[in-house]
């Protein structure tokens, strides 16, 4: 069964983020009501303020759950579990969780969401292409150097538009209930490969410089960012997510966006114009 009528509201937690705003656009285009769950939303939603959760959930029949800063961080499972139970208690039946491939800590959050009794779907994703255009790696690309603790490890980066298409399907089509979709791009890329693709797309040199995890933690600290982000690079370094998956094809019946295609389109917007 597919949701087609406009009487059911979907709460999109992280609705201004990379995947959340794309999901909101897709649902709105279908005529389905959405509510943006963010600190600037109406009513506001804040993971760190549990008192904000209930007003945001009022009347929501489906919820797209994204956790900030990351499901691997301490306290994430407890927060996701409490939110899921509250959502079901207030009448939300469909819960879709954005998770990470190979993140052992994230599995605890997945299990807590499943235990809520909701009709659930888990979407596990590799690192996003858009991390280079909208997030962590934008400033390094503008500076012309990706100084990261990646060595020669590879990652099959996935496009946020592919994730949003899968999430939208999971929120609106019963065929995705009880399924875990593992999403990646079509091919593994080293950060040397990424730098080469970005160089081709931008027409200027962008290089990859491997650094140690300790040095990267120092950089994060200097920029006021959680040093725990450095731990996520271990998911790349040990190779657990190095292989590409067929998740996008299985969920949508088409191939995923390649990094080169993403880079060309992003470059055309001027986002990497130094």
Backbone torsions as a table, in degrees:
resi	resn	phi	psi	omega
1	UNK	NA	144.0	-179.4
2	UNK	-121.1	136.8	175.2
3	UNK	-71.4	125.9	178.9
4	UNK	-129.8	-19.4	-176.4
5	UNK	-91.4	164.7	-170.3
6	UNK	-102.3	26.5	-176.9
7	UNK	-100.8	-3.2	-177.5
8	UNK	-109.0	128.7	-176.7
9	UNK	-99.2	134.3	175.4
10	UNK	-105.2	123.7	172.3
11	UNK	-86.2	124.3	-179.8
12	UNK	-109.3	99.9	179.0
13	UNK	-76.0	127.7	-170.7
14	UNK	79.6	34.5	-172.9
15	UNK	-70.6	-6.2	174.1
16	UNK	-106.0	3.6	-177.3
17	UNK	-86.1	-173.2	-172.8
18	UNK	-60.5	-47.3	-179.9
19	UNK	-91.2	-35.4	-175.0
20	UNK	-60.3	-45.0	-178.5
21	UNK	-68.9	-29.3	177.4
22	UNK	-71.4	-38.9	176.0
23	UNK	-64.5	-42.3	178.8
24	UNK	-59.2	-42.7	179.0
25	UNK	-62.0	-41.6	-177.6
26	UNK	-68.6	-43.1	179.5
27	UNK	-66.6	-42.2	179.3
28	UNK	-61.5	-39.2	178.8
29	UNK	-63.1	-25.0	177.5
30	UNK	-87.9	-1.6	-178.5
31	UNK	82.5	16.8	-179.6
32	UNK	-96.3	129.2	-177.7
33	UNK	-66.3	140.0	177.1
34	UNK	-129.4	154.3	172.5
35	UNK	-126.5	130.0	-178.0
36	UNK	-86.3	119.3	177.5
37	UNK	-94.1	97.0	178.8
38	UNK	-153.8	169.9	179.4
39	UNK	-63.8	-25.0	178.6
40	UNK	-96.2	3.8	-178.4
41	UNK	-75.1	173.7	179.1
42	UNK	-130.1	103.5	-1.0
43	UNK	-73.8	160.1	-178.7
44	UNK	-70.6	151.3	174.8
45	UNK	-127.9	133.5	179.8
46	UNK	-142.6	121.1	179.3
47	UNK	-56.7	-31.2	-177.3
48	UNK	-83.1	-3.9	179.8
49	UNK	-125.8	83.5	-176.9
50	UNK	-55.2	-24.0	177.5
51	UNK	-65.5	-17.8	179.3
52	UNK	-84.7	-11.4	-172.8
53	UNK	-70.5	-45.7	-173.2
54	UNK	-63.1	-46.6	177.4
55	UNK	-59.6	-36.8	-179.9
56	UNK	-67.9	-29.6	-178.1
57	UNK	-84.2	-12.8	-176.4
58	UNK	-55.0	120.6	176.8
59	UNK	80.4	-1.8	-179.6
60	UNK	-79.0	132.2	177.9
61	UNK	-103.2	-12.7	177.0
62	UNK	-146.0	150.6	-178.1
63	UNK	-138.4	130.0	168.5
64	UNK	-96.3	118.0	-171.8
65	UNK	-104.9	112.4	168.8
66	UNK	-121.0	135.3	-175.7
67	UNK	-108.1	134.9	177.4
68	UNK	-113.5	132.6	10.9
69	UNK	-88.5	-28.0	-179.6
70	UNK	-167.8	146.9	-179.5
71	UNK	-65.4	-17.8	179.7
72	UNK	-80.0	-8.4	-176.5
73	UNK	-80.7	152.1	178.6
74	UNK	-57.5	138.4	177.6
75	UNK	89.7	-9.6	-176.6
76	UNK	-64.4	-47.2	-176.6
77	UNK	-61.0	-41.2	-180.0
78	UNK	-64.6	-41.7	179.7
79	UNK	-66.9	-45.2	-179.6
80	UNK	-64.0	-40.0	178.4
81	UNK	-62.7	-45.9	-179.3
82	UNK	-65.6	-41.7	178.3
83	UNK	-63.1	-42.2	-178.3
84	UNK	-64.6	-44.5	178.8
85	UNK	-63.0	-41.4	178.8
86	UNK	-64.9	-41.5	-179.3
87	UNK	-61.1	-47.2	180.0
88	UNK	-64.9	-40.6	178.8
89	UNK	-61.9	-26.7	-179.9
90	UNK	-96.0	4.8	171.9
91	UNK	108.2	2.0	176.5
92	UNK	-78.6	127.3	-178.2
93	UNK	-102.1	-32.4	-174.0
94	UNK	-105.0	119.5	176.2
95	UNK	-122.8	128.5	177.2
96	UNK	-121.1	124.0	-176.2
97	UNK	-109.2	129.4	170.8
98	UNK	-85.8	118.2	-178.6
99	UNK	-122.8	-179.6	-178.4
100	UNK	-117.8	138.8	176.1
101	UNK	-64.1	133.0	173.1
102	UNK	74.3	4.9	179.9
103	UNK	-89.4	103.7	-177.3
104	UNK	-60.5	-39.0	179.0
105	UNK	-64.1	-31.0	-179.1
106	UNK	-68.1	-27.9	-179.8
107	UNK	-60.9	-34.3	178.0
108	UNK	-61.4	-40.7	177.7
109	UNK	-67.3	-40.1	177.6
110	UNK	-58.3	-45.0	-178.3
111	UNK	-66.0	-38.2	179.0
112	UNK	-65.7	-38.5	177.4
113	UNK	-66.2	-42.4	179.0
114	UNK	-62.4	-37.0	-177.7
115	UNK	-68.5	-10.8	-178.0
116	UNK	-70.1	-17.4	-177.3
117	UNK	90.3	5.2	-179.8
118	UNK	-76.3	164.4	165.0
119	UNK	-78.3	106.5	-168.4
120	UNK	-110.9	154.3	167.2
121	UNK	-139.0	137.1	175.8
122	UNK	-110.8	130.6	177.4
123	UNK	-115.7	104.6	178.6
124	UNK	-94.6	128.5	-174.8
125	UNK	-126.1	147.0	166.9
126	UNK	-71.3	-180.0	177.3
127	UNK	-62.1	148.8	-172.7
128	UNK	-84.4	143.5	166.7
129	UNK	-55.3	-40.4	-173.2
130	UNK	-70.1	-7.0	172.6
131	UNK	-60.5	-23.0	-178.9
132	UNK	-89.2	-12.8	-177.0
133	UNK	-120.1	-18.9	-174.6
134	UNK	-130.1	-3.1	-167.6
135	UNK	-145.8	-135.7	-167.1
136	UNK	-50.6	-39.6	-170.2
137	UNK	-99.9	6.7	-179.1
138	UNK	-64.1	-49.0	-178.8
139	UNK	-62.2	-43.4	175.3
140	UNK	-59.4	-37.9	178.0
141	UNK	-64.2	-43.5	178.5
142	UNK	-62.4	-35.3	179.6
143	UNK	-78.2	-13.2	177.7
144	UNK	87.1	11.4	-179.0
145	UNK	-147.0	123.4	173.0
146	UNK	-96.1	91.1	179.3
147	UNK	-93.5	95.0	-169.7
148	UNK	-137.6	153.3	-178.3
149	UNK	-85.1	63.7	-173.5
150	UNK	-116.0	-13.8	-176.6
151	UNK	51.1	-131.9	-179.5
152	UNK	-106.6	17.4	-178.6
153	UNK	-65.9	158.9	-177.7
154	UNK	-119.7	158.1	-179.8
155	UNK	-148.2	128.9	175.9
156	UNK	-86.4	78.6	-174.5
157	UNK	-53.8	141.7	-177.7
158	UNK	-113.3	149.0	-177.9
159	UNK	-87.3	138.4	-179.4
160	UNK	-61.6	-28.8	177.3
161	UNK	-68.8	-35.4	174.7
162	UNK	-65.0	-43.7	178.3
163	UNK	-60.2	-46.0	-178.3
164	UNK	-62.5	-37.2	178.1
165	UNK	-65.0	-41.0	179.2
166	UNK	-68.1	-43.1	179.2
167	UNK	-62.6	-43.0	179.0
168	UNK	-61.0	-42.4	176.4
169	UNK	-61.8	-41.9	-178.3
170	UNK	-66.7	-32.3	179.6
171	UNK	-76.8	-20.4	-170.8
172	UNK	-119.5	-9.7	-174.1
173	UNK	-127.5	121.3	-176.7
174	UNK	-62.5	-17.4	-178.3
175	UNK	-64.6	-15.5	-177.8
176	UNK	-96.6	-2.8	-179.8
177	UNK	-64.2	133.9	177.9
178	UNK	76.9	13.1	-178.0
179	UNK	-111.3	150.5	172.7
180	UNK	-114.2	116.2	179.5
181	UNK	-99.3	124.7	176.7
182	UNK	-104.0	116.0	-170.8
183	UNK	-111.6	137.7	172.5
184	UNK	-146.5	174.3	169.4
185	UNK	-78.7	-178.2	-173.8
186	UNK	-79.5	-14.0	-176.0
187	UNK	-153.1	145.9	175.7
188	UNK	-73.1	141.4	178.2
189	UNK	-131.0	136.1	168.3
190	UNK	-79.2	167.5	176.9
191	UNK	-71.4	-21.6	169.7
192	UNK	-64.9	-42.7	177.1
193	UNK	-62.6	-43.2	179.3
194	UNK	-59.6	-46.9	179.5
195	UNK	-59.2	-39.1	179.2
196	UNK	-66.2	-43.0	178.8
197	UNK	-63.8	-41.4	179.7
198	UNK	-67.5	-36.5	177.4
199	UNK	-62.6	-44.0	179.2
200	UNK	-63.5	-41.5	-175.9
201	UNK	-71.2	-34.9	-175.2
202	UNK	-94.3	-18.7	-177.6
203	UNK	75.4	19.2	175.5
204	UNK	-141.2	162.6	-175.3
205	UNK	-76.9	126.8	171.6
206	UNK	-127.4	123.4	-174.5
207	UNK	-115.4	157.4	175.0
208	UNK	-107.0	126.6	177.9
209	UNK	-120.4	109.7	178.4
210	UNK	-66.0	137.9	174.4
211	UNK	-130.3	167.8	179.3
212	UNK	-79.5	159.8	176.6
213	UNK	-61.2	-38.6	179.6
214	UNK	-63.2	-42.3	178.8
215	UNK	-65.3	-37.5	179.9
216	UNK	-69.6	-37.6	175.7
217	UNK	-60.3	-39.5	177.6
218	UNK	-62.8	-41.3	178.0
219	UNK	-62.6	-44.0	177.8
220	UNK	-60.2	-44.2	-179.7
221	UNK	-62.0	-41.1	-179.9
222	UNK	-64.4	-28.0	-179.9
223	UNK	-96.5	7.7	177.7
224	UNK	71.7	24.5	179.6
225	UNK	-102.8	153.9	179.4
226	UNK	-60.6	127.6	-179.7
227	UNK	-66.9	-16.7	178.9
228	UNK	-63.8	-19.9	177.5
229	UNK	-59.7	-30.0	179.3
230	UNK	-63.4	-31.5	-178.5
231	UNK	-65.2	-26.9	-179.6
232	UNK	-66.1	-22.2	178.4
233	UNK	-68.9	-19.4	176.8
234	UNK	-64.2	-25.1	177.2
235	UNK	-66.7	-28.5	176.6
236	UNK	-83.2	-44.1	-172.0
237	UNK	-64.8	-32.3	-177.7
238	UNK	-89.6	-1.4	172.6
239	UNK	78.7	8.3	-174.8
240	UNK	-65.2	-27.4	-178.3
241	UNK	-112.1	21.9	-172.7
242	UNK	-70.7	-27.8	-176.6
243	UNK	-83.9	140.6	174.2
244	UNK	-72.4	150.5	178.7
245	UNK	-109.2	172.7	175.8
246	UNK	-107.8	21.2	-173.1
247	UNK	-62.3	-40.8	180.0
248	UNK	-64.2	-44.9	179.0
249	UNK	-62.1	-43.0	-178.3
250	UNK	-65.4	-36.2	-177.3
251	UNK	-82.8	-34.9	-170.1
252	UNK	-118.7	-13.8	-179.4
253	UNK	77.0	22.2	177.2
254	UNK	-145.0	168.5	-178.9
255	UNK	-82.9	154.0	178.9
256	UNK	-75.5	160.6	177.7
257	UNK	-69.6	134.2	177.2
258	UNK	-82.8	151.9	-179.0
259	UNK	-59.5	-37.9	-179.3
260	UNK	-62.6	-40.3	177.4
261	UNK	-64.1	-45.6	176.6
262	UNK	-56.8	-47.4	-176.2
263	UNK	-61.5	-41.3	179.4
264	UNK	-62.9	-44.5	-180.0
265	UNK	-67.7	-41.2	-179.7
266	UNK	-65.2	-41.7	179.7
267	UNK	-60.8	-36.4	-178.5
268	UNK	-65.7	-21.1	178.8
269	UNK	-79.8	-14.5	-178.1
270	UNK	87.4	6.0	-176.1
271	UNK	-63.0	-26.3	-179.0
272	UNK	-104.3	18.4	177.0
273	UNK	-76.7	112.0	-173.9
274	UNK	-71.3	NA	NA
